[in-house]
């Protein structure tokens, strides 16, 4: 039985008018160095070498290829077998979900980059950090500590030191670095409908770290680079003009980005939603509030990128996904002997208010849950 919180937030939850801001919910994306420095140089040399060959030597080279085509085929097949063995020997089960994933790197491989990212953020926000005595800091830390405390049965949670930083900035944002440093902006705290929504969001960001999504995305990106290396060599070796070769390389990089990496990132976001909701449920959070947050963002009316060009699911799709996950999370709450949730369902309240606003054509008033957060001590 997982460790569970008997009661996180005493008393009733009071839902106010939904906020009208558009929170750009940005999870931390590891800054990888360029993986193809100088890739074009050897390929251009190959092309120049081929063009410089006399016609008789070209004929001899083609004849050699025809004569030894089966040896070449066997060699390429052997390389293919090695690649397949390499791939399957680097597959691991993702913690909690058990999903099979490619993992060429570990969190430790990103320690230097993560530390640089952390130092940069601390320098950038040096004058805007709230002190540990600030009521907003204490309230947020209570929520974070509760999530961590009652998920310590997860090894990836218990072995990490989680450190909170609250930034006094209007950005509606929060993220967790792979080294356990949690950054929360006061703009997010003010935009929250209640502290249950904040708990679900922090659970989502912590889940990214627990599931090692940064290392996994880096592994997939490097694998794709390896697979596309031959294609790049063909472009630079065959194209008669450097401009066409550069264009071809640009096209294949965009195809890789939009056909593989971004859809894969959206898959990882959905997995973090599921695990984060489970973590929140073990802390007796009202997990029904999770989808309300994304419904609020969708109802805000602010422009949003089409999902196919984004690294995150659309607000509406994410809310629907969370709604499907909520019944499973509610069962976890029951197993943890959490107190019964009060009626009515916050999702029903939100829908009724949206309908009322549509009928009355009233604009929703900004919601400020800072006072509630301050009392969560």
N, C-alpha and C positions, 0 to 999 in steps of 0.2 A: 504494500500500500504506500503510495507516495505521501510525503509529508504535506500536510494541508493546513491552511490557516482557518481557525474556527470562525473568526469574524474580523474582517478587515475594516469595513466602514460602518460603524454603528449608526442607527437611525435611518430615516427615510431619505431617499434620493429625490432632490427637487430639480425638476427639469424646467429651464427657462426658455425664452425665445431663442431659436437657433441663430448662430452667428452668421454674418454676411461676408466674412473675409474668405479669401482663397488661399488656403495653406499649401504651399509647394512642399509636399512631404518628400524630403530628400534623404534617402539612406546613404550611408558612407560608401563611396566607390573608390576602391584602391587605385591609386595613380601608378599604373605600370609604365616602365620605361619602354621606349620604342623597341619592338621585337624584330624589326627588319632594317637595321642600320646598314646602309651600303649594299643592300641586296642586289641592286641593279648592276653594280660594278663587275662581278664575275660573269654575269649573263651577257653583258655587252662585250666582254672580252671573248666569250665563246662565239658570239656572232661575228666579231671582227676576225677571229682566227679562221672561221669557216669561209668567210668571204675572201680572205687572203690566200687560201689554198689554191694551187693550180688545178685546172680541170681534171688532169689525169689522177691527181691524188684524191680528188673528190670521188671519182669513179672507183678507185681502189677502196676508199673508205666505205662507200655504199656496198661494194661487193663483199667486203669483210662483214658488214652487218647482215647481209643476206645469207652468207655462209654459216655464220654463227648465231643465227636468230634463235635457235632452240637453247643454246647456252645462255644467251642474253635473257630469254624468257624464263629459264630456270633461275637465273640470278635475281631477276625482278620478283619472281614468285617467292624465292627465299627471303627477300627483303620484306615482302608482304606478310609472310608468316611471322617473321620477327616482329613486325609492327603489331600484328594481331595479338601475339603473345605479350608484347609490352603493354598493349591497351588493357587486356583482361587481367594482367597481374597488378595493375594499378587501380583496379576497381575496388571500392570499399562501400560499406553500408553507411548511409548517413545516420548520425545519432538521432534517436527518437522516432524518426519516420521509417528507417530501414530501407530507404530508397538507394538503389545502386548508383554510384557516381564515380566519375574519374577524378582522382586526386593525385596530381604530380607533385604538389607542394603542400607544405604545412603552414600553419600560422606563424611558426618561427622564421620561415623564409621571408616573411614580410615585416619582420621586427624593425629593420632599419627604416623602411618607408613609412611604417606606422608611427615610429618615433618622430620622424621628420614632420609628418602630418600633424601630430599632437603638438609639437613645439611651435609649429606655424600658427595653429589655432590659438594656443595660449598667448602667443605674442600679439595676434590680431585682436583678441578679446581681453587683453590685460586690464584695460580700464573699465570693462563692462561686466566683470565677474561679480556676482552677488556673494557676499560673505556667508559663512556657515551659520551666522546668527540671524540672517534674514528670514522672515517668516515664509516667504516663497521657497527659499532653499530648503528649509526644514520640512515643509509640507511635501515637497517633491522627493526629498530623500526618504521620508517615511514610506512613500509608495514604492520607490526603488528598492529599499531594504526589505520590504515585505515580499516583493516579487522574488528577490534573490533568496531570502531566508527559506521560503517554502517551496523552492525548486532546487535545493541543494542535494537532493537525491540524484540530480543530473550531474555527472562528473564534470562536464564542460562548464557548468555553473559554479560548482564548489571550488574548483582549482583556480578560478579567475578572481582577481581583486577588482571590484567594481567601484569606480570613483566618479562622483557626480560633479558636474560643472553647470551652473545655471547662468546663462548669459542674458544680461539686461538689454535686449534688442527686440525690435518689433517683428522680426522674421518669425513666421509660424512654422517652426522647424524643430526637429530633434534627430539625433543620430548617435550611434555607439561605435567607437573605433574598435578594431580587432584586439587592442590591448586592454579593453574593459573601461575606457574612459567614456563616460556618458555626457553628452552635451544637450542641454534643453534650453530653448529660448523662451523668454517671458512672453513673447508674442503668442506662442503655442499655449502657454498656461492661461492666458487671457481669453483665447479662442475656444478653449475646451468647454463643452457643455457641462461636464462634471468630472470628478476625479476617476471615475470608472473608465471613461474614454482615454484619459491619460495613461492609466494602467495598461490598457490594451495596446496602446501605441508603443509604450516602453517595452512591453513584452515582445512585440513584433521586432523591434530593433535589437533587443537582446538575442532573439532567436537567430538573427543573421550571424551573430558572433558565435553562438553555440553550434550552429550548423556549418561553420567555416565557409560561408558563401564567397568571401573574398578569394580564398585560396582555390575554391572550386571554379569560379569564373576565370581566374588566371590560368588554371590548368586547361580548361576548354579552349581558351583563346590561343594558348601555345600549341595545342594539338591541331587546331585549325590552321595555324600558321605553317606547321610542318606539312600538312596535307596539301596546302596550296603552294608550297615551295616549288614543286615540279611545274605547276601551271605558270608560276611567275618566270621560271627559267625558260619555258617555251616562249613566253611573250617577249622577253628581252633577247632571246636567241634568234627568233624568227622574224619579228617585226623589223621592217627595213628602216623605220624612222623612230628616233627616240621619243618624239612626241606621242606617236601611236602607242608605243610600249608603256609610256607613263600613263596614258589614258586607260589602257587595259588594266594596269595595276590598280588604278583608282577605282575602276568599275568593280573589279573583283573584291576590293576591300569594302566597298559599300554593300555588295551582295552578301559578303560574310557578316557584316554588321547587322543588316536588316533581316536577313533570312535565318541567321543562326544565333548571334550573340544577344540581340535584343529580345527575341522570343524566349531564349533560355533565361535571361534575366527576369522576365515576367513570370516564368515558372518558379524561379527561386523566391520571388516576392510572394507568390501564392503559398509556397511551403512555409515561409516565415509567418504569414498570416495564421496558418493552422497551428504551428507550434507556439507562437506567441499567445494565441487565444487559449491554448491548453495551459500554458504557464499562468495566465491571468486567472483561469478557472480554479486552479489549485490554490490560489490566494484568495478565493471567495469573492472575486470581482464580479460585478454584474456584466457578464459578457455580452448581453443583449445590446449594450451601449456601443459596442465596437462598430457594428454596421451603421448605426445612426450617424456616427462621425463622418463616414464616407458619403452617406446620403445627404448630409448637410453640405459637404463640399460640392456635390453634384448640383444641389439646389441653389448654390450661391450664384450661378449664372455666369461665372467668369470663364474666359476662353480656355480650352484645354487641347493639348496636342492629340491628334488621332492615336489610338492605342498602338497601331502597327509601327509608328516611329518612336515610341516611348519605351523606356526600360521598365516602366511600371504599368500595371493594368489600369484601365480607365476607372474613375471613381464609382460609376454605376456597376461595372462588372465586379469590382472589388467588394462593394457592398453586398451584391448578390452572393458572391462566394462566401463571405462571412456569415450571411444568413443561413447558408447550407451547413456551415460548420458549427453554428451555435447549439443545435440540439446535442451534438457530441460533447461540447464543452459543458453544457448544463448537466450531463450525466457525470462528468468529472467532479463538478461541484457537489453533486449528491453523494458520490463516493467519499468525498472529503468531509462529509457532515457539515457542510456550510449551511448557514441559516437560509430559510426560504426567501425567495425574492418577492419583493412587494409588487402589487398590481397598481396601475396597469402597466403593460409592457411599454418601455420607452419608444420602441419602434412604432407602436400604435399611436402614441402621443404625437410623435413627429409627423406621421402621415395626416393625422387630424389637423394639426396646425398648418401644414402645407395646404390642405384643402381649404381651410378657413382663410388663409392668406390669398389663395387664388380667387376665392369668392369675393372677398372684401377689397382685393387689390391693394392691400396694405404691404408695406415693406417690413421685413423682419428687423427687429431691433438687435443691435450687437449684444451678444451674450458674454458676460464676464463672470467666470467662476473662480476668480482669485480668492475671494473671501472664503469659499468652501475649501479651497486648497490650503489656505492658511490654517484652517481649523483641523486639518488632517495631520495632527502632530502626535 
